[in-house]
Amino acid sequence: MAADGEPSQLAAAVPPQPTAAGDADRAAGVARRAPGASRAAGIKEVAAAASVSLGTVSNVLNRPHLVSPRTRARVEQAMEELGFVRNESARALRAGSSRILAYVMLDPSNPFFTDVATGIEEVAAAADLSVFLCNSGEDAAREARYLDLLLEQRVQGVLITPVDAGGERLRTLPARGTPVVLVDRVAGAGEGCSVSVDDVLGGELAVTHLLERGHERIAFVGGPDALGQVRDRRAGALRALERAGLPPDRLTVLATGALTVAEGRGAAERLVGLPAARRPTAAFCANDLVALGLLQRCVGLGVAVPGDCAIVGYDDIDFAAAAAVPLTSVRQPRHLLGRTAAELLLDEASNPAHTHQAVQFTPELVARASTVG
């Protein structure tokens, strides 16, 4: 070794000396690496080891049905013995795309998005594809960087729950050959495929339920307002008030900086701090994490749920039913959202006759003890 820890030039320049065993291996067509060798075996060495042509090795990798079972088994055995690993980057370069899908999500700490990702992964796995998961963190600039990177990586397609559904890059990617499907948002007319839930209806269901329970002063807890889901769910809440003949000021908006448990706890402090004469007796939260934080802090502050404050969440994640006071929530078909989005993406990537679809599911209110206890 050289003094700085690098191999000396002399050692690097001296070729390995032939041995009798090495000569015998070559005569038998077996590719054998010296112990400690780090360079990966290529298809030339596999072809030599299996005594077949390069074209046969390529067929085994890409069109195995064209190769007889006996020959295919011999090639696969050579790959195993040599530790051959397919160069997917080279294949993607030749094909113009990889065997990878990407899902850009808003927040991986929210089980809603991981459930959606599970549905995506199931469809991808059935098509022999992998899935990259990217976290935008509800940050438009970070989202844009991921989209640029995914275009460079030539992913086969992108699924995204966007910070901004009207972002320029969501139009740029399809124009450059990378299909995009919006998840939990609605695409504009002619702008591509989307899979979503009717969030306006979901907000209306939540507040209608609270009105039916006798609540007329209701808080809407959620944010930031840049998220379309937040805007739509609040719009649904206001629609429920209108249909009940109540003015919009009966909805007290407690804005949050993110849809997290911590933000829900902070909103509870603000809720309890309101004058008793105008303090809401119920709260509709823009997602379950906010609702669970609100519920937790209310209980800690001695506010009875639902006696002093009824609470409704949104998404119906698994933790909702397991809360100390089981949480009423608006259910979204999370797994089905992911599966449907992935199926649309694969169809667009492979079907020249593909037509864009905007699939929208209907939400469902699941009543539990946080409103009916």
Buried (B, 14 or more C-beta within 10 A) or exposed (E): EEEEEEEEEEEEEEEEEEEEEEEEBEEEEBBBEEEEEEEEBBBEBBBBBBBBEEEBBBBBBEEEEEBEEEBBEBBBEBBEBBEBEEEEEEBBEEEEBBBBBBBBBBBBEBBBBBBBBBBBBBBBEEBEBBBBBBBBBBEBEBBBBBBEEBBEBBBBBBBBBBBBBEBEBBBBBBEEEBBBBBBBBBBEEEBBBBBBBBBBBBBBBBBBBBBEBEBEBBBBBBBBEEBBBBBBBBBBBBBBBEEEEBEEEBBBEBBBEBBBBBBBBBBBEBBBEBEEEEBBBBBBBBBBBBBBBBBBBBBEBEBEBBEBBBBBBBBBBEBBEEBEBBBBBBBBBBBBBBBBBBBBBBBBBEEEEBEBBBBEBEBBBBEBBBBEE
